[in-house]
Amino acid sequence: MERTLEPRYYVSEATFDAERERLWARQWVLVGRDDALTRSGDRMLVDVAGSSVVVVRGDDETGGGVLRGFHNVCRHRGAELLDTGGLTPADLPACGSFGSVIKCPYHSWAYGLDGTLRHAPFVDRVDAGELAGVRLHPVAVDTWGGFVFVHLGQPEQTLAEQIGAVAGRTARYPLADLRVGLTLRYEVAANWKVLAENYNECYHCGPVHPELCDLVPAFRRGGDGLEWPDGIPHRDGAWTFTTTGTTNRAPFPGLDDAERVRHKGELVYPNLLLSLSADHVAAFRLEPRGPAHTTVVCELLFHPEAIADAGFDPSDAGDLWHLVNLQDWAICESVQRGMSSPAWTGGWMAPTEDAAAEITRWYLPLMEQA
């Protein structure tokens, strides 16, 4: 059996600080959905492991409506472009609008939606050359499947390269067309890797998720013998992740026969967990706040035609996911408390937890970089 990570990787403030530099600043990180920014000037304020970033929709003059990202700091005296008031990211409104310019609230330096300085009040006596080329500090932005990702550093690989084979395995799901029908938000007292490892194995499903095992009896075997890329079968008569195993929503068009009755799961490193049913997709975004604190945003995505239906009600999926989520967060918080014990010096991954062990294989080389 493979060993788990050492305790410090889950509980140490110093290790969390190292992750910010070696992992979160060197990966494409999920921050939201692009349909939240539909008009020119629309923006979202996001936090990437402690780094405050704004993503904004451009206009025709500055890029034809493309998404751009900037560090949330004015070039003049360092004020926040969007004043966070010292609040935690969970307490701040994520989306809004800049209008036609990004204006600093401190001295009203104004930038175009492409980040270039447009106006600085009362600096007419300054040689124009001194401010030529001044622009907001950029952050790389890209999208996949309707999801918005940012990269704080100099990307060594494209977003498509980072997503890799997941794109092919989910190609028939209309991810880019889906819209958010329900959002569930949680503050979990556990390390983000504990949550990712928990998501990537079903060894715990029998003891922790009795209701889920009623829907997917094979989960009682701890995931043993299941061909995860082919999708997981439900009990007889069930075909989706809802409280009854069925719904009046139609399956997504274009799915193959297996995908219309089975469930798929994917981990998109580092912080997107995808659970794909025939009629909806649960997208989990992990937002690390500290070594023992993670914000989890669970968005249930549905086809626009389903949302437009007068009888649309996402609660059949939402009720099941909320139940399963609470069960997961409770056991993960218990794991975090256990890992903080001086008696715990590391453990093992059982054979059925091989997918969870893959996280260690991905993570350690990143952390061991100079």
C-alpha positions as CSV (number, residue, x, y, z in Angstrom):
1,M,0.0,0.0,0.0
2,E,1.2,3.5,-0.7
3,R,1.9,6.0,2.1
4,T,-0.1,9.1,2.6
5,L,1.5,12.5,2.7
6,E,3.3,13.5,5.9
7,P,1.2,15.3,8.6
8,R,2.9,18.7,7.9
9,Y,1.3,18.8,4.4
10,Y,-2.1,18.9,6.0
11,V,-1.6,20.9,9.2
12,S,1.4,23.2,8.8
13,E,1.1,27.0,8.2
14,A,4.6,27.0,6.7
15,T,3.6,24.3,4.2
16,F,0.4,26.2,3.3
17,D,2.6,29.3,2.6
18,A,4.8,27.1,0.4
19,E,1.8,25.8,-1.5
20,R,0.8,29.4,-2.4
21,E,4.2,29.9,-4.1
22,R,4.9,26.5,-5.5
23,L,1.4,25.3,-6.4
24,W,-1.3,27.9,-6.5
25,A,0.8,30.5,-8.3
26,R,2.0,27.8,-10.9
27,Q,-1.3,26.2,-11.9
28,W,-4.4,27.2,-13.7
29,V,-6.9,27.6,-10.9
30,L,-10.7,27.5,-11.2
31,V,-12.4,30.7,-10.0
32,G,-16.0,30.7,-11.4
33,R,-18.3,30.4,-14.4
34,D,-18.1,32.7,-17.4
35,D,-21.8,33.1,-17.7
36,A,-21.5,35.3,-14.5
37,L,-19.8,37.9,-16.7
38,T,-22.1,38.5,-19.7
39,R,-21.7,42.3,-20.4
40,S,-18.9,44.6,-20.9
41,G,-17.5,45.7,-17.5
42,D,-18.9,42.8,-15.6
43,R,-16.4,41.6,-13.1
44,M,-15.8,39.0,-10.4
45,L,-13.6,39.3,-7.3
46,V,-11.8,36.1,-6.5
47,D,-9.2,34.9,-4.0
48,V,-6.5,32.4,-5.0
49,A,-5.0,31.1,-1.8
50,G,-4.7,34.6,-0.4
51,S,-4.1,36.5,-3.7
52,S,-6.9,38.9,-4.6
53,V,-7.7,39.0,-8.3
54,V,-10.4,40.7,-10.4
55,V,-11.6,39.2,-13.7
56,V,-13.4,41.5,-16.0
57,R,-15.3,41.2,-19.4
58,G,-13.8,43.6,-21.9
59,D,-15.5,45.7,-24.6
60,D,-15.1,46.0,-28.3
61,E,-12.4,48.7,-28.0
62,T,-10.3,46.5,-25.7
63,G,-10.6,43.1,-27.0
64,G,-14.1,42.2,-28.2
65,G,-15.5,41.1,-24.9
66,V,-12.7,38.8,-23.8
67,L,-12.1,38.0,-20.2
68,R,-9.0,39.6,-18.6
69,G,-7.6,39.3,-15.1
70,F,-5.7,41.7,-12.9
71,H,-4.2,41.7,-9.4
72,N,-6.6,43.7,-7.2
73,V,-4.1,46.6,-6.7
74,C,-3.8,50.1,-8.2
75,R,-0.4,51.0,-9.7
76,H,-0.5,54.4,-8.0
77,R,-0.2,53.9,-4.3
78,G,-1.3,50.2,-3.9
79,A,-4.9,50.6,-2.9
80,E,-7.3,47.8,-3.7
81,L,-9.3,48.4,-6.9
82,L,-12.2,46.7,-5.1
83,D,-12.0,47.5,-1.5
84,T,-12.4,44.2,0.5
85,G,-12.8,46.0,3.8
86,G,-10.6,43.3,5.4
87,L,-13.5,40.9,5.0
88,T,-12.9,37.3,4.1
89,P,-13.6,36.3,0.5
90,A,-16.7,34.3,1.6
91,D,-18.3,37.6,3.0
92,L,-17.7,39.6,-0.2
93,P,-20.0,39.9,-3.2
94,A,-18.3,37.9,-5.9
95,C,-19.7,39.7,-9.0
96,G,-20.7,43.2,-10.1
97,S,-19.7,45.7,-12.7
98,F,-16.9,48.2,-13.2
99,G,-18.9,50.0,-15.9
100,S,-16.7,51.4,-18.7
101,V,-13.5,51.9,-16.6
102,I,-11.8,50.5,-13.6
103,K,-11.5,53.3,-11.1
104,C,-9.4,53.2,-8.0
105,P,-11.4,54.4,-5.0
106,Y,-8.4,56.1,-3.4
107,H,-7.3,58.8,-5.9
108,S,-9.5,58.0,-8.9
109,W,-6.8,56.7,-11.2
110,A,-8.9,55.1,-14.0
111,Y,-7.9,52.2,-16.2
112,G,-9.5,50.8,-19.3
113,L,-11.0,47.3,-19.3
114,D,-7.8,46.2,-20.9
115,G,-5.8,47.5,-17.8
116,T,-4.2,50.5,-19.5
117,L,-4.1,53.8,-17.5
118,R,-6.6,56.2,-19.0
119,H,-6.7,59.1,-16.6
120,A,-4.8,60.3,-13.5
121,P,-6.4,63.4,-11.9
122,F,-4.2,66.5,-11.4
123,V,-1.0,65.1,-13.0
124,D,-1.0,67.5,-15.9
125,R,2.4,68.8,-14.9
126,V,3.9,65.4,-15.2
127,D,5.7,64.5,-18.3
128,A,3.4,62.2,-20.3
129,G,6.2,59.8,-20.9
130,E,6.5,59.0,-17.2
131,L,3.1,57.3,-17.2
132,A,3.2,55.9,-20.7
133,G,2.7,52.2,-20.7
134,V,1.4,52.1,-17.1
135,R,-1.2,49.3,-16.8
136,L,-2.6,47.1,-14.1
137,H,-0.6,44.0,-13.2
138,P,-2.1,41.3,-15.4
139,V,-3.2,37.8,-14.5
140,A,-3.7,35.1,-17.3
141,V,-7.3,34.0,-17.8
142,D,-8.7,31.1,-19.9
143,T,-11.9,29.1,-20.0
144,W,-12.9,25.5,-20.5
145,G,-16.4,24.1,-20.5
146,G,-17.8,27.4,-19.2
147,F,-15.4,27.4,-16.3
148,V,-13.0,30.4,-15.7
149,F,-9.5,29.7,-14.7
150,V,-6.7,32.2,-13.8
151,H,-2.9,31.7,-13.6
152,L,-0.9,34.0,-11.2
153,G,2.5,33.3,-12.8
154,Q,3.9,32.6,-16.2
155,P,2.1,29.5,-17.5
156,E,4.4,26.7,-18.4
157,Q,1.5,24.8,-20.0
158,T,-1.8,25.8,-21.5
159,L,-5.1,25.2,-19.7
160,A,-6.0,22.5,-22.2
161,E,-2.7,20.7,-21.4
162,Q,-3.4,20.9,-17.7
163,I,-6.9,19.6,-18.1
164,G,-5.6,16.8,-20.3
165,A,-7.7,13.6,-20.8
166,V,-10.6,14.9,-18.7
167,A,-11.7,17.0,-21.7
168,G,-12.1,13.8,-23.8
169,R,-13.9,11.8,-21.1
170,T,-16.5,14.6,-20.7
171,A,-16.8,15.7,-24.3
172,R,-20.4,14.7,-24.7
173,Y,-21.6,16.7,-21.7
174,P,-22.5,20.3,-22.8
175,L,-20.5,21.9,-20.0
176,A,-20.1,25.2,-21.8
177,D,-23.8,25.6,-22.3
178,L,-25.0,24.7,-18.8
179,R,-26.1,27.3,-16.3
180,V,-26.1,27.5,-12.5
181,G,-29.5,26.4,-11.1
182,L,-28.5,26.1,-7.5
183,T,-25.4,27.1,-5.4
184,L,-24.4,25.5,-2.1
185,R,-21.6,27.1,-0.1
186,Y,-19.7,25.6,2.8
187,E,-16.9,26.6,5.2
188,V,-15.1,23.3,6.0
189,A,-12.5,23.0,8.8
190,A,-10.3,20.7,6.8
191,N,-7.3,21.0,4.5
192,W,-8.2,21.2,0.8
193,K,-6.2,18.0,0.0
194,V,-8.3,16.1,2.6
195,L,-11.4,17.1,0.6
196,A,-9.8,16.2,-2.7
197,E,-8.6,12.8,-1.5
198,N,-12.0,12.1,0.0
199,Y,-13.7,12.9,-3.3
200,N,-11.4,10.7,-5.3
201,E,-12.2,7.4,-3.4
202,C,-15.3,5.5,-2.4
203,Y,-13.7,3.4,0.2
204,H,-15.6,5.5,2.7
205,C,-19.0,5.4,1.0
206,G,-20.4,2.4,2.9
207,P,-19.7,3.8,6.4
208,V,-20.4,7.5,5.6
209,H,-23.1,7.6,2.8
210,P,-25.9,5.1,3.4
211,E,-28.4,7.0,1.3
212,L,-25.9,7.3,-1.6
213,C,-25.2,3.6,-1.4
214,D,-29.0,2.9,-1.7
215,L,-28.8,4.8,-4.9
216,V,-25.5,3.2,-6.1
217,P,-25.3,-0.2,-4.4
218,A,-21.9,-0.8,-5.9
219,F,-20.5,1.9,-3.6
220,R,-20.9,-0.5,-0.7
221,R,-18.0,-2.4,-2.1
222,G,-15.8,0.6,-1.5
223,G,-15.3,1.2,-5.2
224,D,-13.7,-2.1,-5.8
225,G,-14.1,-3.6,-9.3
226,L,-15.7,-0.5,-10.7
227,E,-14.6,0.9,-14.1
228,W,-14.8,4.6,-13.2
229,P,-14.1,6.0,-16.8
230,D,-17.1,4.0,-18.0
231,G,-19.4,5.5,-15.4
232,I,-21.0,4.1,-12.3
233,P,-24.4,2.2,-12.6
234,H,-27.3,3.1,-10.3
235,R,-29.8,0.7,-8.7
236,D,-32.5,-0.7,-11.0
237,G,-34.9,2.0,-12.1
238,A,-32.5,4.9,-11.2
239,W,-30.4,6.9,-13.6
240,T,-29.4,10.2,-11.9
241,F,-28.1,11.6,-8.6
242,T,-31.4,12.8,-7.0
243,T,-33.3,11.8,-4.0
244,T,-35.4,9.3,-6.0
245,G,-32.8,8.4,-8.6
246,T,-35.0,9.9,-11.3
247,T,-36.2,13.3,-12.4
248,N,-38.6,15.0,-14.9
249,R,-35.6,16.7,-16.5
250,A,-34.5,15.2,-19.8
251,P,-30.9,13.8,-20.2
252,F,-28.5,16.1,-21.9
253,P,-28.6,15.7,-25.7
254,G,-25.6,14.0,-27.2
255,L,-24.8,11.6,-24.4
256,D,-24.1,8.0,-25.3
257,D,-26.3,5.1,-24.0
258,A,-24.1,4.5,-20.9
259,E,-23.9,8.2,-19.9
260,R,-27.7,8.5,-20.0
261,V,-28.0,6.0,-17.1
262,R,-24.6,6.2,-15.3
263,H,-22.7,8.7,-13.2
264,K,-19.2,10.0,-13.9
265,G,-16.7,11.8,-11.6
266,E,-13.6,13.8,-12.5
267,L,-10.9,15.7,-10.5
268,V,-9.5,18.6,-12.5
269,Y,-6.3,19.6,-10.7
270,P,-6.0,21.5,-8.6
271,N,-9.4,22.6,-7.4
272,L,-12.4,21.4,-9.6
273,L,-14.3,18.4,-8.6
274,L,-16.9,17.3,-11.3
275,S,-19.8,14.9,-10.7
276,L,-21.6,14.3,-14.0
277,S,-25.2,13.0,-14.1
278,A,-27.3,12.6,-17.2
279,D,-29.4,15.7,-16.4
280,H,-27.2,17.9,-14.2
281,V,-23.5,18.4,-13.2
282,A,-22.3,19.1,-9.7
283,A,-19.2,21.3,-9.9
284,F,-17.2,21.7,-6.6
285,R,-14.7,24.6,-6.3
286,L,-12.2,24.3,-3.5
287,E,-10.9,27.6,-2.2
288,P,-8.1,27.1,0.4
289,R,-8.1,29.7,3.2
290,G,-5.5,28.0,5.5
291,P,-4.1,24.6,6.4
292,A,-7.3,23.7,8.2
293,H,-10.0,25.8,6.4
294,T,-11.4,25.4,2.9
295,T,-14.4,27.2,1.3
296,V,-16.3,24.8,-0.9
297,V,-18.6,26.2,-3.6
298,C,-20.9,23.6,-5.0
299,E,-22.8,24.7,-8.2
300,L,-25.4,22.5,-9.7
301,L,-25.4,23.1,-13.5
302,F,-28.5,22.4,-15.7
303,H,-29.4,22.8,-19.3
304,P,-30.8,26.2,-20.0
305,E,-34.0,24.6,-21.4
306,A,-34.5,22.8,-18.1
307,I,-34.0,26.1,-16.1
308,A,-36.4,27.9,-18.4
309,D,-39.2,25.4,-17.8
310,A,-42.0,26.8,-15.6
311,G,-41.8,23.7,-13.3
312,F,-38.0,23.8,-12.9
313,D,-37.1,22.7,-9.4
314,P,-33.5,21.8,-8.6
315,S,-34.3,20.5,-5.1
316,D,-34.4,16.9,-6.1
317,A,-30.7,17.0,-6.9
318,G,-29.9,19.7,-4.4
319,D,-31.4,17.8,-1.4
320,L,-29.3,14.7,-2.2
321,W,-26.1,16.7,-2.8
322,H,-26.5,18.7,0.4
323,L,-27.0,15.6,2.5
324,V,-24.0,13.9,0.9
325,N,-21.9,17.0,1.2
326,L,-22.6,17.4,4.9
327,Q,-21.6,13.8,5.5
328,D,-18.4,14.3,3.6
329,W,-17.5,17.6,5.4
330,A,-18.1,16.1,8.8
331,I,-15.9,13.1,8.2
332,C,-13.2,15.3,6.6
333,E,-13.2,17.7,9.6
334,S,-12.8,14.6,11.8
335,V,-9.8,13.5,9.7
336,Q,-8.3,17.0,10.0
337,R,-8.6,16.8,13.8
338,G,-7.1,13.4,13.8
339,M,-4.2,14.4,11.6
340,S,-3.4,17.2,14.0
341,S,-2.7,14.7,16.8
342,P,1.0,14.1,17.6
343,A,0.3,10.4,17.5
344,W,-0.5,10.5,13.8
345,T,2.7,10.3,11.7
346,G,1.2,9.3,8.4
347,G,-0.9,6.4,7.1
348,W,-1.6,4.3,4.0
349,M,-3.8,4.3,1.0
350,A,-5.8,1.0,0.5
351,P,-5.8,-0.6,-3.0
352,T,-9.3,0.8,-3.7
353,E,-7.9,4.3,-2.9
354,D,-5.5,4.4,-5.8
355,A,-7.2,7.4,-7.3
356,A,-6.7,9.3,-4.1
357,A,-3.1,8.3,-4.0
358,E,-2.7,9.9,-7.5
359,I,-3.1,13.2,-5.7
360,T,0.1,12.6,-3.8
361,R,1.9,11.6,-7.0
362,W,0.8,14.9,-8.6
363,Y,1.4,17.1,-5.5
364,L,4.8,16.1,-4.2
365,P,6.8,16.9,-7.4
366,L,5.2,20.4,-7.4
367,M,6.1,21.0,-3.7
368,E,9.7,19.7,-4.2
369,Q,10.5,22.2,-6.9
370,A,13.2,24.6,-5.9
